[in-house]
Amino acid sequence: MKRTHLPLNGLRVFDAAARHLSFTRAADELAVTPAAVGQQIRALEDVLGVVLFRRTTKGLELTPEGEAGLDGLRHGLLQFEESVRAMQAGQSSKSLTIAAPRDLTQRWLLPRLADMARADPELRLVLLRADEAIDFTEANLDLAIRWGAGPGEDEGEAIESEGMVTVEAPGGGADTRISWPGCISEGDASLVSVGDAGLALDAAAAGMGRATVPELLARGDIALGRVAMVGAPKPYPHGYWLVAPLPQWRQKKVRALVDALTR
């Protein structure tokens, strides 16, 4: 069945005017002028093809046509309000679905989420592994973390980092370069190839060679002494970004999560 395009603003004005039986008091409630209320009522009457009010010596009164639809209208407006509250409730829910690369989740994200969960026992988290192409709708995601030069078509905020670092086992390791997809190439033919930067860190810690990885990813391993830096960090155009489409990005719970992860 084809849906009728309802003049919702006019119906809301009609409800206020019918309750007060006064355009002036309805205007006060709606924070508009009495003239604007009158215009909305006349436009609604034109759309519906009925007269809703009559002016009498006693003041404004509803016509039988206006009175006939009033109960149903008020019930409908209450349902609209309930629907809006139900949609807004998602912004204050304690459930968050986050997608991130496996190695970043293990080394950087999980410790921070654990702190958040300890501070808020009602927090419910769903963690997914981020693929290169993330479908926010299909995965019902609130937030994702991507490696790249920017947020792409989504809204986003960079996670602060010093760029890239080269690491090896404490006390030194093999001269072999450890490679991973997306790593900085130095043209060394003698290398070990692994699946991601996290595995490259593990291989370096095991003494298999040197790995150049995101400083953000290696920060904890360096602090714990699992690996040692070779030289100073180097700036790099790519980094980790917190991203989401604009509707998710505006949600209060997502903004709170972004603030917690970037402070």
C-alpha positions in Angstrom: 0.0 0.0 0.0 1.3 3.4 -1.0 2.1 5.6 2.1 0.7 9.1 2.3 3.2 11.9 2.9 1.8 13.3 6.1 2.2 17.0 6.9 3.7 16.2 10.3 4.6 19.7 11.3 1.0 20.9 10.5 -0.4 18.0 12.5 1.7 18.9 15.5 0.5 22.5 15.3 -3.1 21.3 15.0 -2.7 19.2 18.2 -1.3 22.2 20.2 -4.0 24.6 18.9 -6.7 22.0 19.7 -5.5 21.5 23.3 -5.4 25.2 24.0 -8.2 26.3 21.6 -6.1 29.3 21.0 -3.6 30.1 18.3 -1.8 32.5 20.6 -1.2 29.9 23.4 -0.3 27.3 20.9 2.3 29.7 19.4 3.8 30.2 22.9 4.1 26.4 23.4 5.7 25.9 20.0 7.9 29.1 20.2 6.5 30.6 17.0 4.2 33.5 16.2 0.4 33.2 16.2 0.5 34.1 12.5 2.7 31.1 11.8 0.2 28.8 13.7 -2.6 30.2 11.5 -0.6 29.6 8.3 0.1 26.0 9.3 -3.6 25.4 10.2 -4.7 26.8 6.9 -2.2 24.8 4.9 -3.3 21.6 6.8 -6.9 22.4 6.0 -6.0 22.8 2.3 -4.2 19.4 2.3 -7.0 17.6 4.1 -9.8 19.4 2.4 -11.7 20.0 5.7 -12.2 22.9 8.1 -10.6 22.2 11.5 -11.6 25.3 13.5 -14.4 27.8 13.7 -14.2 31.2 15.3 -17.3 32.0 17.5 -18.3 34.7 19.9 -16.9 32.4 22.6 -13.6 32.0 20.9 -12.0 29.1 18.9 -13.7 25.8 18.7 -13.1 22.5 16.8 -15.3 21.4 14.0 -16.8 17.9 14.0 -14.2 16.9 11.4 -11.3 18.3 13.5 -12.6 16.6 16.6 -13.1 13.2 14.8 -9.4 12.8 14.1 -7.9 14.3 17.3 -7.7 11.1 19.4 -6.0 9.1 16.7 -3.6 12.0 16.0 -2.6 12.3 19.6 -2.1 8.5 19.9 0.1 8.7 16.7 2.2 11.6 18.1 2.8 9.6 21.3 4.0 6.6 19.2 6.3 8.9 17.2 7.8 10.1 20.5 8.3 6.5 21.7 9.9 5.6 18.4 12.3 8.6 18.7 13.2 7.6 22.3 13.8 4.0 21.2 16.2 5.2 18.5 18.0 7.6 20.8 18.4 4.8 23.4 21.1 3.2 21.2 23.3 6.3 21.8 23.4 5.6 25.5 23.6 1.8 25.3 26.6 0.1 26.8 27.2 -2.1 23.8 30.0 -1.3 21.3 31.1 -3.2 18.2 34.7 -2.4 17.1 36.7 -3.7 14.2 40.5 -3.5 14.2 43.6 -5.3 12.8 44.5 -8.4 14.8 47.9 -7.2 15.8 46.8 -3.7 16.9 43.9 -5.3 18.9 46.3 -7.6 20.8 49.0 -5.1 21.5 47.3 -1.7 21.8 43.5 -1.9 21.9 42.8 -4.7 24.3 44.6 -3.1 27.3 42.7 0.1 26.8 39.4 -1.6 26.5 40.2 -3.6 29.6 40.7 -0.4 31.6 37.4 0.9 30.3 35.6 -2.4 31.2 37.0 -2.3 34.7 35.8 1.3 35.1 32.3 0.4 33.8 31.2 -3.2 34.5 28.1 -2.7 32.3 30.1 -2.2 29.2 29.6 -4.8 26.5 32.1 -5.2 23.7 32.2 -7.0 20.4 35.6 -7.1 18.7 36.0 -8.0 15.1 39.0 -8.4 12.9 39.2 -5.5 10.4 39.5 -6.5 6.7 40.7 -3.9 4.1 37.1 -3.2 3.2 34.8 -2.7 6.2 31.0 -2.7 5.7 29.7 -0.8 8.7 26.0 -1.7 8.0 26.6 -5.4 7.4 28.8 -5.8 10.5 26.7 -3.5 12.6 29.8 -1.6 13.5 30.2 1.4 15.8 33.8 2.1 15.1 36.8 0.7 13.2 40.5 1.2 13.2 42.3 1.4 9.9 45.9 1.6 8.8 46.3 4.3 6.1 47.0 7.9 5.1 43.6 9.2 6.3 40.0 8.3 7.1 39.0 7.8 3.5 35.3 8.5 2.9 34.5 8.2 6.6 34.8 10.5 9.5 38.0 9.9 11.5 40.7 10.8 14.0 44.3 9.8 13.9 45.8 7.9 16.8 48.9 9.8 17.9 52.2 8.0 17.0 55.8 8.7 16.2 55.7 7.0 12.9 57.8 3.8 12.2 60.5 2.2 14.3 63.1 -0.5 13.5 63.4 -3.1 16.2 65.4 -6.2 17.0 65.9 -8.6 19.9 67.6 -7.0 23.0 71.3 -7.4 22.7 71.1 -7.7 18.9 69.8 -10.2 16.4 70.4 -11.4 12.9 70.9 -8.9 10.1 68.0 -10.3 8.2 65.2 -7.9 7.3 61.7 -9.1 8.4 59.0 -8.2 5.9 55.3 -7.9 6.3 52.5 -6.6 3.9 52.7 -2.8 3.8 56.1 -2.6 5.4 58.8 -0.1 4.4 61.0 -1.8 1.8 64.8 -1.2 2.1 65.7 -3.3 -0.9 67.4 -6.1 1.1 66.9 -9.4 -0.7 67.7 -11.4 2.5 64.5 -11.4 4.4 61.9 -13.3 6.4 58.2 -12.7 5.3 55.4 -12.8 7.9 51.7 -12.0 7.7 51.5 -8.7 9.6 53.4 -6.2 11.7 52.6 -8.0 14.9 54.2 -11.2 13.7 57.1 -9.1 12.5 57.6 -7.9 16.0 57.4 -11.4 17.4 60.0 -12.6 14.9 62.3 -9.7 15.8 61.9 -10.5 19.5 62.8 -14.1 18.7 66.1 -13.0 17.2 65.2 -13.7 13.6 66.2 -10.2 12.4 65.1 -6.6 12.3 61.6 -5.4 11.6 60.3 -1.9 10.8 56.9 -1.5 12.2 54.4 1.2 13.4 55.7 2.8 16.6 52.2 2.6 18.1 52.3 -1.2 17.7 55.8 -1.6 19.1 55.4 0.8 22.0 54.4 -1.8 24.6 57.0 -4.4 23.5 59.8 -1.7 23.7 58.6 -0.7 27.2 58.6 -4.3 28.3 62.1 -4.9 26.9 60.9 -7.6 24.4 62.6 -5.7 21.6 65.0 -2.8 21.3 64.9 0.1 18.9 67.6 0.5 16.3 68.0 4.2 15.7 65.2 6.8 16.2 61.6 6.7 15.1 60.9 7.9 11.5 57.9 9.9 10.4 55.6 8.1 8.0 52.6 9.2 6.0 50.5 6.2 7.1 49.1 5.6 10.6 46.2 4.1 12.5 42.9 5.9 12.2 39.7 5.6 14.2 36.9 5.8 11.6 33.2 5.6 11.2 30.5 6.9 8.8 29.0 10.2 9.9 25.8 8.8 11.6 27.9 6.5 13.8 30.6 9.1 14.4 28.0 11.5 15.8 26.7 9.0 18.4 27.5 9.9 22.0 28.8 6.5 22.9 31.2 6.5 19.8 32.4 10.0 20.6 33.1 8.9 24.2 35.0 5.8 22.9 37.1 8.0 20.5 37.9 10.4 23.3 39.0 7.5 25.6 41.2 5.9 23.0 42.9 9.2 21.9 43.7 10.8 25.2 
